[in-house]
């Protein structure tokens, strides 16, 4: 069996999970509510505060879906109880980030500003302290959505390998390259 798929999901206090007849799983918790449609071949069972995912056969497709839906459901449970938080920093001279509500305004060294409208499910805050790189902090209960939005923001100015300028995640290790002067000896 799949190592990920066979692991049970413990349901914390305050979280209710409902599985409808058409395989739509709804998870409600203190931070909000998430829904996920599960493939018709996969069965989701809830017994004694434990959520389990079963597959009908050992086919490659069923094995893949088994681990996938177990991970998605676990991410939903963690999201409605704790939530997810991603922090990005802007490395570069003159790079700035400001927000008004869910609108993010980025200055990334181009001739124009990038105005980025975020989904309502995500809250954004920006930090700009003297002597430190500006930071963008994204918070949400949906792990898929917050990851997709963070990747889209990062793609506006991906970090380059020579000086490391660009938008990167806090704690991300970048592979750095030596410049032209390193080859002259």
HELIX and SHEET records of a PDB file:
HELIX    1   1 UNK A    3  UNK A    6  1                                   4    
HELIX    2   2 UNK A   60  UNK A   81  1                                  22    
HELIX    3   3 UNK A  143  UNK A  155  1                                  13    
HELIX    4   4 UNK A  180  UNK A  182  5                                   3    
SHEET    1   A 3 UNK A   9  UNK A  10  0                                        
SHEET    2   A 3 UNK A  50  UNK A  54 -1                                        
SHEET    3   A 3 UNK A  43  UNK A  47 -1                                        
SHEET    1   B 3 UNK A  16  UNK A  19  0                                        
SHEET    2   B 3 UNK A  24  UNK A  29 -1                                        
SHEET    3   B 3 UNK A  32  UNK A  37 -1                                        
SHEET    1   C 4 UNK A 123  UNK A 127  0                                        
SHEET    2   C 4 UNK A 134  UNK A 140 -1                                        
SHEET    3   C 4 UNK A  84  UNK A  91 -1                                        
SHEET    4   C 4 UNK A 166  UNK A 169 -1                                        
SHEET    1   D 3 UNK A  96  UNK A 100  0                                        
SHEET    2   D 3 UNK A 103  UNK A 107 -1                                        
SHEET    3   D 3 UNK A 114  UNK A 117 -1                                        
END                                                                             
